Amino acid sequence: MHAKKPTDDLRLWIRLNRYHIVAVGSEECVNSIAKSVVFTSKKSWEDQLRNTLGVDYILVASHALTAIHNVVFAHTSILPLLGSIHSDAVATGLGNQLGNKGGVGIAFTVGYTSFAFVNCHFDAHQRNVSKRNGNFYRINHELKLSSSPSASLSPPNEVSVAPLTSGSPSRDGLQGLGRTSVNRFSMPSVVNGVSAGSKRTVSDLFDRVFWYGDLNYRINGTRRMVDTLLLRNQYEVLHANDQLQREMKAGNVFPHFREGQLNFRPTYKFDKRSDVYDSSSKQRIPSWTDRVLYLSNDKLHDIELLSYRSQTNFRTSDHRPVCATFQVKFSATGVAESLQSPRQSGKPDDNLVASQACSIQ
């Protein structure tokens, strides 16, 4: 967000009352990076999101690591289904201590299915592909997000209600009960000196994982080449040279994760308040640095991607925000009525939750 509070109408890209869960990740939010070391709450940004979403949404949890911020809201219709809420952060900046780079995770259960939402900011610069891969494995390995059920667990035919003591929950989120089943993939052994084989990684522990943010992967090539390909709408060539897609296909990062088709223009880097790509002396290569990836830890792949887009009219930053919308299956008994879409009439589908994950840089 380039250390600026957005002045653009957030309703342009957050479709109100269409989603049960709204997760928003941002970098360089409100305060400068230096000030963010002290002012980590990002209350102003959260208030703006809350005011945009309105009274039908409740803050589930928020967590900040210096300039990296993650926040999740839930529609009031699913509050009885939420539980086991946790959040944590891992720094990957200088010496793995500085929080200008790293990841912030929020996890909870919906019914008996566990969800994890991770916002991150990876190493910058064209050449640092292996460092970015290492950022993923370190964050995935070191985030401490429990998917365990609460000490008091409801019988399978009941759903515990998350207690609300006032109109809004505490900063740590709603406290409720939950339960999860575990089906896991294995991970590669070592990447950039980071052990990736632990059975306690985020991508192993949770049934549904959404990973988003400024991943900072670039397009291989020259500025002139990329400009020409964009002018000719030759996206297939750009996709073939996208570092993240190449690394995922090679099995070097984000194993088993999926991503929608990149049918929008590269989201970085733009001149201030402009649709012109970097005209400075650095002439940075336009790239899809801002991404949303997802993982379903079962054989059914119970996450359906409904849309994946960039909001081109949002010009606060030198990035453009990206949003992905999903329909997600979860495990619960007798809760379909609670999951009726806010705008849906008639009988809802059983055990489906609509979610939106957005990354704003």
DOLO-230949 format. One record per residue (C-alpha): residue number from 1; residue in three letters; x, y, z. Coordinates in Angstrom, 1 decimal. Each point is the difference from the previous one (the first is absolute). Example, Ala and Ser with C-alpha at 12.3 -4.5 7.8 and 13.67 -1.06 7.14 Angstrom:
% DOLO-230949
seq=1	type=ALA	u=12.3	v=-4.5	w=7.8
seq=2	type=SER	u=1.4	v=3.4	w=-0.7
% end
This chain:
% DOLO-230949
seq=1	type=MET	u=0.0	v=0.0	w=0.0
seq=2	type=HIS	u=3.1	v=2.2	w=-0.2
seq=3	type=ALA	u=-0.5	v=1.3	w=3.6
seq=4	type=LYS	u=-3.3	v=1.7	w=-1.0
seq=5	type=LYS	u=-3.5	v=-0.5	w=1.2
seq=6	type=PRO	u=-2.2	v=-0.7	w=-3.0
seq=7	type=THR	u=-2.3	v=2.7	w=-1.2
seq=8	type=ASP	u=-1.6	v=-2.1	w=-2.7
seq=9	type=ASP	u=-3.5	v=-1.4	w=0.7
seq=10	type=LEU	u=0.7	v=-3.5	w=1.4
seq=11	type=ARG	u=-3.5	v=-1.1	w=-1.1
seq=12	type=LEU	u=1.3	v=-0.1	w=-3.6
seq=13	type=TRP	u=1.8	v=-3.2	w=0.8
seq=14	type=ILE	u=-1.6	v=-1.4	w=3.2
seq=15	type=ARG	u=-3.5	v=-1.1	w=-1.2
seq=16	type=LEU	u=-2.1	v=0.6	w=3.1
seq=17	type=ASN	u=-2.2	v=-2.8	w=1.4
seq=18	type=ARG	u=1.1	v=-2.6	w=-2.4
seq=19	type=TYR	u=2.6	v=-1.8	w=2.1
seq=20	type=HIS	u=0.0	v=-1.8	w=3.3
seq=21	type=ILE	u=3.7	v=0.6	w=0.5
seq=22	type=VAL	u=2.1	v=3.0	w=-1.1
seq=23	type=ALA	u=3.7	v=-0.2	w=0.4
seq=24	type=VAL	u=2.2	v=3.1	w=-0.8
seq=25	type=GLY	u=3.7	v=0.1	w=0.0
seq=26	type=SER	u=2.0	v=3.2	w=-0.4
seq=27	type=GLU	u=3.6	v=1.2	w=0.1
seq=28	type=GLU	u=1.4	v=3.4	w=0.9
seq=29	type=CYS	u=-3.4	v=0.8	w=1.5
seq=30	type=VAL	u=-0.9	v=3.5	w=1.3
seq=31	type=ASN	u=3.3	v=0.7	w=1.7
seq=32	type=SER	u=3.5	v=0.0	w=-1.6
seq=33	type=ILE	u=2.0	v=-3.2	w=0.5
seq=34	type=ALA	u=2.1	v=1.8	w=2.6
seq=35	type=LYS	u=-3.0	v=1.1	w=2.0
seq=36	type=SER	u=-1.6	v=-3.4	w=-0.3
seq=37	type=VAL	u=2.6	v=-1.4	w=2.3
seq=38	type=VAL	u=-1.7	v=1.9	w=2.7
seq=39	type=PHE	u=-3.6	v=0.4	w=-1.2
seq=40	type=THR	u=-0.9	v=-3.5	w=-0.9
seq=41	type=SER	u=-3.8	v=0.0	w=0.6
seq=42	type=LYS	u=-1.0	v=1.5	w=-3.3
seq=43	type=LYS	u=-3.2	v=1.1	w=1.7
seq=44	type=SER	u=-0.8	v=2.7	w=-2.5
seq=45	type=TRP	u=0.2	v=-2.5	w=-2.9
seq=46	type=GLU	u=-2.1	v=-2.5	w=1.9
seq=47	type=ASP	u=-2.6	v=2.7	w=0.8
seq=48	type=GLN	u=-0.2	v=0.9	w=-3.7
seq=49	type=LEU	u=-0.6	v=-3.7	w=-0.9
seq=50	type=ARG	u=-2.6	v=-0.4	w=2.7
seq=51	type=ASN	u=-1.8	v=3.1	w=-1.1
seq=52	type=THR	u=0.0	v=-1.2	w=-3.6
seq=53	type=LEU	u=-1.3	v=-3.5	w=0.9
seq=54	type=GLY	u=-2.7	v=1.4	w=2.4
seq=55	type=VAL	u=-1.8	v=-1.5	w=3.0
seq=56	type=ASP	u=-0.6	v=-3.4	w=-1.6
seq=57	type=TYR	u=3.7	v=-0.8	w=0.3
seq=58	type=ILE	u=2.1	v=-0.7	w=3.2
seq=59	type=LEU	u=3.7	v=0.2	w=0.4
seq=60	type=VAL	u=1.2	v=-3.6	w=0.6
seq=61	type=ALA	u=3.7	v=0.7	w=0.5
seq=62	type=SER	u=2.7	v=2.4	w=-1.1
seq=63	type=HIS	u=3.8	v=-0.2	w=0.3
seq=64	type=ALA	u=2.8	v=2.3	w=-1.1
seq=65	type=LEU	u=3.8	v=-0.5	w=-0.5
seq=66	type=THR	u=1.4	v=3.5	w=-0.4
seq=67	type=ALA	u=-1.4	v=1.0	w=-3.4
seq=68	type=ILE	u=-1.6	v=-3.4	w=-0.8
seq=69	type=HIS	u=-3.6	v=-0.2	w=1.0
seq=70	type=ASN	u=-2.6	v=-2.7	w=-0.2
seq=71	type=VAL	u=-3.7	v=0.2	w=1.0
seq=72	type=VAL	u=-3.0	v=-2.3	w=-0.3
seq=73	type=PHE	u=-3.6	v=1.0	w=0.3
seq=74	type=ALA	u=-3.0	v=-2.4	w=0.1
seq=75	type=HIS	u=-3.7	v=0.5	w=-0.8
seq=76	type=THR	u=-2.2	v=-0.2	w=3.1
seq=77	type=SER	u=-1.9	v=-2.9	w=-1.5
seq=78	type=ILE	u=3.0	v=-2.4	w=0.6
seq=79	type=LEU	u=1.1	v=1.2	w=3.4
seq=80	type=PRO	u=-1.5	v=-3.1	w=1.7
seq=81	type=LEU	u=2.4	v=-2.1	w=-2.2
seq=82	type=LEU	u=3.3	v=1.7	w=0.8
seq=83	type=GLY	u=2.5	v=-1.2	w=2.5
seq=84	type=SER	u=3.6	v=-0.8	w=0.8
seq=85	type=ILE	u=1.3	v=3.4	w=-1.0
seq=86	type=HIS	u=3.8	v=0.5	w=-0.1
seq=87	type=SER	u=2.4	v=2.5	w=-1.6
seq=88	type=ASP	u=3.8	v=0.2	w=-0.2
seq=89	type=ALA	u=2.8	v=1.7	w=-2.0
seq=90	type=VAL	u=3.4	v=-1.0	w=-1.3
seq=91	type=ALA	u=2.7	v=2.6	w=-1.1
seq=92	type=THR	u=2.2	v=-0.8	w=-2.9
seq=93	type=GLY	u=1.7	v=3.4	w=-0.4
seq=94	type=LEU	u=3.7	v=0.7	w=0.9
seq=95	type=GLY	u=1.3	v=-2.9	w=2.0
seq=96	type=ASN	u=-3.5	v=-1.4	w=0.2
seq=97	type=GLN	u=-0.7	v=2.6	w=2.6
seq=98	type=LEU	u=-1.2	v=3.1	w=-1.9
seq=99	type=GLY	u=-3.7	v=0.0	w=-0.6
seq=100	type=ASN	u=0.0	v=2.0	w=-3.2
seq=101	type=LYS	u=-0.2	v=-3.4	w=-1.7
seq=102	type=GLY	u=-1.8	v=-3.1	w=1.3
seq=103	type=GLY	u=-3.4	v=-1.5	w=0.5
seq=104	type=VAL	u=-3.1	v=0.5	w=2.2
seq=105	type=GLY	u=-2.4	v=-2.9	w=0.4
seq=106	type=ILE	u=-3.6	v=-0.2	w=1.4
seq=107	type=ALA	u=-1.6	v=-3.4	w=0.5
seq=108	type=PHE	u=-3.4	v=-1.2	w=1.2
seq=109	type=THR	u=-2.6	v=-2.7	w=-0.5
seq=110	type=VAL	u=-3.3	v=0.2	w=-1.8
seq=111	type=GLY	u=-2.0	v=-2.9	w=1.3
seq=112	type=TYR	u=2.4	v=-2.9	w=0.1
seq=113	type=THR	u=2.3	v=1.3	w=-2.8
seq=114	type=SER	u=3.1	v=2.0	w=0.7
seq=115	type=PHE	u=1.0	v=3.1	w=-2.0
seq=116	type=ALA	u=3.3	v=2.0	w=-0.2
seq=117	type=PHE	u=0.4	v=3.4	w=-1.6
seq=118	type=VAL	u=3.7	v=1.1	w=-0.5
seq=119	type=ASN	u=1.0	v=3.4	w=-1.2
seq=120	type=CYS	u=3.7	v=0.5	w=-0.9
seq=121	type=HIS	u=2.6	v=2.3	w=-1.4
seq=122	type=PHE	u=2.9	v=-1.9	w=-1.6
seq=123	type=ASP	u=3.5	v=1.2	w=-1.0
seq=124	type=ALA	u=0.1	v=2.5	w=-2.8
seq=125	type=HIS	u=2.1	v=0.4	w=-3.2
seq=126	type=GLN	u=0.1	v=-1.9	w=-3.2
seq=127	type=ARG	u=2.9	v=-2.4	w=0.9
seq=128	type=ASN	u=-1.2	v=-1.2	w=3.4
seq=129	type=VAL	u=-2.2	v=-2.9	w=-1.1
seq=130	type=SER	u=1.7	v=-2.6	w=2.4
seq=131	type=LYS	u=-0.4	v=2.5	w=2.9
seq=132	type=ARG	u=-3.7	v=0.3	w=-0.7
seq=133	type=ASN	u=-0.3	v=-3.8	w=-0.1
seq=134	type=GLY	u=1.8	v=-0.1	w=3.4
seq=135	type=ASN	u=-2.4	v=2.7	w=1.4
seq=136	type=PHE	u=-2.9	v=-2.3	w=-0.7
seq=137	type=TYR	u=1.5	v=-3.0	w=1.7
seq=138	type=ARG	u=1.1	v=1.9	w=3.0
seq=139	type=ILE	u=-3.4	v=1.6	w=0.5
seq=140	type=ASN	u=-1.8	v=-3.3	w=-0.7
seq=141	type=HIS	u=2.2	v=-1.8	w=2.5
seq=142	type=GLU	u=0.1	v=2.6	w=2.8
seq=143	type=LEU	u=-3.5	v=1.5	w=0.2
seq=144	type=LYS	u=-1.5	v=-1.4	w=3.2
seq=145	type=LEU	u=-3.6	v=-0.4	w=-0.9
seq=146	type=SER	u=-1.9	v=-2.8	w=1.8
seq=147	type=SER	u=-2.7	v=-1.9	w=-1.8
seq=148	type=SER	u=-0.7	v=-2.1	w=3.1
seq=149	type=PRO	u=-3.5	v=-0.1	w=1.4
seq=150	type=SER	u=-0.8	v=2.0	w=3.1
seq=151	type=ALA	u=0.1	v=-1.8	w=3.4
seq=152	type=SER	u=-3.8	v=-0.1	w=0.1
seq=153	type=LEU	u=-1.3	v=-1.5	w=-3.2
seq=154	type=SER	u=-3.7	v=-0.2	w=-1.0
seq=155	type=PRO	u=-1.4	v=-3.3	w=-1.1
seq=156	type=PRO	u=-0.1	v=-0.4	w=-3.8
seq=157	type=ASN	u=-3.7	v=0.9	w=-0.2
seq=158	type=GLU	u=0.5	v=3.3	w=1.7
seq=159	type=VAL	u=1.7	v=3.3	w=-0.8
seq=160	type=SER	u=1.5	v=2.2	w=2.7
seq=161	type=VAL	u=-0.8	v=3.7	w=0.0
seq=162	type=ALA	u=2.9	v=2.3	w=0.2
seq=163	type=PRO	u=-0.7	v=2.3	w=3.0
seq=164	type=LEU	u=-0.4	v=3.7	w=-0.7
seq=165	type=THR	u=0.3	v=2.4	w=2.9
seq=166	type=SER	u=-0.7	v=3.1	w=-2.0
seq=167	type=GLY	u=-0.7	v=1.2	w=-3.5
seq=168	type=SER	u=3.5	v=-0.9	w=-1.1
seq=169	type=PRO	u=2.6	v=-2.5	w=1.1
seq=170	type=SER	u=3.4	v=0.6	w=1.6
seq=171	type=ARG	u=3.1	v=0.6	w=-2.1
seq=172	type=ASP	u=0.9	v=-3.7	w=0.5
seq=173	type=GLY	u=-3.2	v=-1.0	w=-1.6
seq=174	type=LEU	u=-3.1	v=-2.0	w=0.9
seq=175	type=GLN	u=0.5	v=-2.9	w=2.4
seq=176	type=GLY	u=-2.0	v=-3.1	w=-0.9
seq=177	type=LEU	u=0.3	v=-3.7	w=-0.4
seq=178	type=GLY	u=1.0	v=-2.0	w=-3.0
seq=179	type=ARG	u=1.2	v=-3.3	w=-1.4
seq=180	type=THR	u=2.0	v=-1.0	w=-3.1
seq=181	type=SER	u=0.9	v=-3.1	w=-1.9
seq=182	type=VAL	u=3.5	v=-0.3	w=-1.3
seq=183	type=ASN	u=1.1	v=-1.3	w=-3.4
seq=184	type=ARG	u=3.5	v=1.0	w=-0.9
seq=185	type=PHE	u=2.5	v=0.3	w=-2.8
seq=186	type=SER	u=3.8	v=-0.4	w=0.5
seq=187	type=MET	u=2.4	v=2.9	w=-0.8
seq=188	type=PRO	u=3.5	v=0.2	w=-1.6
seq=189	type=SER	u=2.9	v=-0.5	w=2.3
seq=190	type=VAL	u=2.1	v=3.2	w=0.1
seq=191	type=VAL	u=-0.3	v=3.3	w=-1.9
seq=192	type=ASN	u=2.5	v=2.8	w=0.6
seq=193	type=GLY	u=1.1	v=-1.6	w=3.3
seq=194	type=VAL	u=-3.6	v=-0.3	w=1.3
seq=195	type=SER	u=-1.3	v=-3.4	w=0.8
seq=196	type=ALA	u=-3.3	v=-0.4	w=-1.9
seq=197	type=GLY	u=-0.7	v=-3.6	w=1.2
seq=198	type=SER	u=-1.7	v=0.7	w=3.3
seq=199	type=LYS	u=-3.5	v=-1.5	w=0.4
seq=200	type=ARG	u=-1.0	v=3.2	w=1.8
seq=201	type=THR	u=0.1	v=2.5	w=-2.9
seq=202	type=VAL	u=-3.0	v=2.2	w=-0.7
seq=203	type=SER	u=-0.6	v=-1.8	w=-3.3
seq=204	type=ASP	u=0.0	v=-3.3	w=1.8
seq=205	type=LEU	u=-2.1	v=0.9	w=3.0
seq=206	type=PHE	u=-3.0	v=1.7	w=-1.6
seq=207	type=ASP	u=-2.8	v=-1.3	w=-2.2
seq=208	type=ARG	u=-0.3	v=3.3	w=-2.0
seq=209	type=VAL	u=2.9	v=2.3	w=-0.4
seq=210	type=PHE	u=0.0	v=3.4	w=-1.8
seq=211	type=TRP	u=3.4	v=1.7	w=-0.5
seq=212	type=TYR	u=0.2	v=3.5	w=-1.4
seq=213	type=GLY	u=2.0	v=3.2	w=0.0
seq=214	type=ASP	u=3.0	v=1.6	w=-1.7
seq=215	type=LEU	u=1.8	v=-3.2	w=-1.0
seq=216	type=ASN	u=2.3	v=2.1	w=-2.1
seq=217	type=TYR	u=0.6	v=-2.5	w=-2.7
seq=218	type=ARG	u=0.8	v=1.8	w=-3.3
seq=219	type=ILE	u=-0.2	v=-0.6	w=-3.7
seq=220	type=ASN	u=3.3	v=-1.2	w=-1.6
seq=221	type=GLY	u=1.1	v=2.2	w=-2.9
seq=222	type=THR	u=0.7	v=3.6	w=-0.8
seq=223	type=ARG	u=-2.2	v=3.0	w=0.5
seq=224	type=ARG	u=-0.2	v=0.5	w=-3.8
seq=225	type=MET	u=-1.0	v=-3.6	w=-0.6
seq=226	type=VAL	u=-2.7	v=0.0	w=2.7
seq=227	type=ASP	u=-1.4	v=3.4	w=-1.2
seq=228	type=THR	u=-0.2	v=-1.4	w=-3.5
seq=229	type=LEU	u=-1.8	v=-3.2	w=1.1
seq=230	type=LEU	u=-2.5	v=2.0	w=2.0
seq=231	type=LEU	u=-0.7	v=2.2	w=-2.9
seq=232	type=ARG	u=-0.7	v=-3.1	w=-2.1
seq=233	type=ASN	u=-2.0	v=-1.7	w=2.7
seq=234	type=GLN	u=2.3	v=-3.0	w=-0.2
seq=235	type=TYR	u=-0.7	v=-1.2	w=3.5
seq=236	type=GLU	u=0.9	v=-3.6	w=-0.6
seq=237	type=VAL	u=3.6	v=1.1	w=-0.5
seq=238	type=LEU	u=0.0	v=2.1	w=3.1
seq=239	type=HIS	u=-1.5	v=-2.9	w=2.0
seq=240	type=ALA	u=2.8	v=-2.3	w=-1.3
seq=241	type=ASN	u=2.5	v=2.4	w=1.4
seq=242	type=ASP	u=-1.7	v=0.7	w=3.3
seq=243	type=GLN	u=2.4	v=-1.0	w=2.7
seq=244	type=LEU	u=-2.7	v=-1.3	w=2.4
seq=245	type=GLN	u=-1.6	v=-2.2	w=-2.6
seq=246	type=ARG	u=3.4	v=-1.4	w=-1.1
seq=247	type=GLU	u=1.0	v=-0.7	w=3.6
seq=248	type=MET	u=-3.3	v=-1.7	w=0.8
seq=249	type=LYS	u=0.2	v=-2.2	w=-3.1
seq=250	type=ALA	u=3.5	v=-1.0	w=0.9
seq=251	type=GLY	u=-1.2	v=-1.0	w=3.5
seq=252	type=ASN	u=2.2	v=2.6	w=1.7
seq=253	type=VAL	u=-2.6	v=1.9	w=1.9
seq=254	type=PHE	u=-3.7	v=-0.1	w=1.1
seq=255	type=PRO	u=-0.4	v=-3.8	w=-0.5
seq=256	type=HIS	u=-3.6	v=-1.0	w=-0.7
seq=257	type=PHE	u=-1.2	v=3.6	w=0.0
seq=258	type=ARG	u=-2.1	v=1.3	w=-2.9
seq=259	type=GLU	u=-0.6	v=3.4	w=-1.5
seq=260	type=GLY	u=-2.5	v=1.4	w=-2.5
seq=261	type=GLN	u=0.8	v=1.2	w=-3.5
seq=262	type=LEU	u=1.8	v=3.3	w=-0.1
seq=263	type=ASN	u=-2.4	v=1.8	w=-2.4
seq=264	type=PHE	u=0.8	v=3.4	w=1.4
seq=265	type=ARG	u=2.9	v=2.3	w=-0.7
seq=266	type=PRO	u=3.1	v=-0.2	w=2.2
seq=267	type=THR	u=-0.6	v=1.7	w=3.3
seq=268	type=TYR	u=3.4	v=1.7	w=0.5
seq=269	type=LYS	u=1.6	v=2.5	w=-0.3
seq=270	type=PHE	u=-2.0	v=3.2	w=-0.9
seq=271	type=ASP	u=0.8	v=3.6	w=0.2
seq=272	type=LYS	u=-1.8	v=1.9	w=2.7
seq=273	type=ARG	u=-3.7	v=0.4	w=-0.6
seq=274	type=SER	u=0.5	v=-1.2	w=-3.5
seq=275	type=ASP	u=-0.6	v=-3.0	w=-2.3
seq=276	type=VAL	u=3.4	v=0.4	w=-1.4
seq=277	type=TYR	u=2.6	v=-2.6	w=0.9
seq=278	type=ASP	u=3.2	v=1.1	w=1.7
seq=279	type=SER	u=1.5	v=2.9	w=-2.0
seq=280	type=SER	u=2.8	v=0.7	w=2.4
seq=281	type=SER	u=3.6	v=-0.6	w=-0.8
seq=282	type=LYS	u=-0.3	v=-3.5	w=1.5
seq=283	type=GLN	u=-2.6	v=-1.0	w=-2.6
seq=284	type=ARG	u=-1.2	v=-3.0	w=2.0
seq=285	type=ILE	u=-1.5	v=-2.8	w=-2.0
seq=286	type=PRO	u=-3.8	v=-0.3	w=0.4
seq=287	type=SER	u=-0.8	v=-3.1	w=1.9
seq=288	type=TRP	u=-2.7	v=-1.9	w=1.8
seq=289	type=THR	u=1.5	v=0.5	w=3.5
seq=290	type=ASP	u=-3.4	v=-0.2	w=1.7
seq=291	type=ARG	u=-1.6	v=-3.4	w=0.2
seq=292	type=VAL	u=-2.6	v=-2.2	w=1.6
seq=293	type=LEU	u=0.7	v=-3.7	w=0.3
seq=294	type=TYR	u=-2.2	v=-2.7	w=1.6
seq=295	type=LEU	u=0.3	v=-3.6	w=1.2
seq=296	type=SER	u=-2.6	v=-2.6	w=0.9
seq=297	type=ASN	u=1.5	v=-2.9	w=2.1
seq=298	type=ASP	u=-2.3	v=-2.7	w=-1.2
seq=299	type=LYS	u=-0.6	v=-2.0	w=-3.1
seq=300	type=LEU	u=-3.2	v=1.9	w=-0.9
seq=301	type=HIS	u=1.7	v=3.4	w=-0.5
seq=302	type=ASP	u=-3.0	v=1.6	w=1.7
seq=303	type=ILE	u=1.0	v=3.6	w=-1.0
seq=304	type=GLU	u=-1.6	v=1.4	w=-3.1
seq=305	type=LEU	u=1.5	v=3.2	w=-1.3
seq=306	type=LEU	u=-2.8	v=2.3	w=-1.2
seq=307	type=SER	u=2.1	v=3.0	w=-1.0
seq=308	type=TYR	u=3.6	v=1.4	w=0.0
seq=309	type=ARG	u=0.4	v=3.6	w=-0.9
seq=310	type=SER	u=2.0	v=3.2	w=0.5
seq=311	type=GLN	u=-1.6	v=3.3	w=0.9
seq=312	type=THR	u=1.5	v=2.4	w=-2.6
seq=313	type=ASN	u=-1.8	v=3.1	w=1.4
seq=314	type=PHE	u=1.7	v=-0.3	w=3.4
seq=315	type=ARG	u=3.0	v=2.3	w=-0.4
seq=316	type=THR	u=1.1	v=0.8	w=3.5
seq=317	type=SER	u=3.1	v=-2.1	w=-0.4
seq=318	type=ASP	u=2.6	v=-1.0	w=-2.6
seq=319	type=HIS	u=-1.7	v=-3.4	w=0.1
seq=320	type=ARG	u=-3.6	v=-0.9	w=-1.0
seq=321	type=PRO	u=-2.0	v=-2.2	w=2.4
seq=322	type=VAL	u=-1.0	v=-3.5	w=-0.9
seq=323	type=CYS	u=-3.1	v=-1.8	w=1.2
seq=324	type=ALA	u=-1.0	v=-3.6	w=-0.3
seq=325	type=THR	u=-3.5	v=-1.4	w=0.8
seq=326	type=PHE	u=-0.6	v=-3.6	w=1.0
seq=327	type=GLN	u=-2.8	v=-2.4	w=0.9
seq=328	type=VAL	u=1.2	v=-2.4	w=2.6
seq=329	type=LYS	u=-1.4	v=-3.2	w=1.4
seq=330	type=PHE	u=0.3	v=-0.8	w=3.7
seq=331	type=SER	u=-1.0	v=-2.7	w=2.4
seq=332	type=ALA	u=-2.9	v=0.6	w=2.4
seq=333	type=THR	u=-3.4	v=-1.5	w=0.9
seq=334	type=GLY	u=-3.3	v=1.8	w=-0.4
seq=335	type=VAL	u=1.5	v=3.5	w=-0.6
seq=336	type=ALA	u=-1.1	v=0.7	w=-3.6
seq=337	type=GLU	u=-2.6	v=2.5	w=1.0
seq=338	type=SER	u=2.7	v=2.1	w=1.8
seq=339	type=LEU	u=2.0	v=0.2	w=-3.3
seq=340	type=GLN	u=-2.6	v=1.6	w=-2.2
seq=341	type=SER	u=1.7	v=2.7	w=-2.0
seq=342	type=PRO	u=-1.0	v=3.4	w=1.2
seq=343	type=ARG	u=-1.6	v=0.8	w=-3.4
seq=344	type=GLN	u=-1.3	v=-3.5	w=-0.7
seq=345	type=SER	u=-3.7	v=-0.8	w=0.3
seq=346	type=GLY	u=-1.3	v=-3.5	w=0.2
seq=347	type=LYS	u=1.7	v=-3.1	w=1.4
seq=348	type=PRO	u=3.8	v=0.3	w=0.1
seq=349	type=ASP	u=2.4	v=-2.7	w=-1.1
seq=350	type=ASP	u=1.2	v=-2.3	w=2.8
seq=351	type=ASN	u=3.4	v=0.7	w=1.6
seq=352	type=LEU	u=1.3	v=2.7	w=-2.4
seq=353	type=VAL	u=1.6	v=3.2	w=1.1
seq=354	type=ALA	u=0.8	v=2.9	w=-2.3
seq=355	type=SER	u=3.3	v=1.8	w=0.7
seq=356	type=GLN	u=2.1	v=2.8	w=-1.4
seq=357	type=ALA	u=3.7	v=0.4	w=0.4
seq=358	type=CYS	u=1.5	v=3.4	w=-1.0
seq=359	type=SER	u=3.6	v=1.2	w=-0.1
seq=360	type=ILE	u=0.6	v=3.7	w=0.1
seq=361	type=GLN	u=3.6	v=1.3	w=-0.3
% end
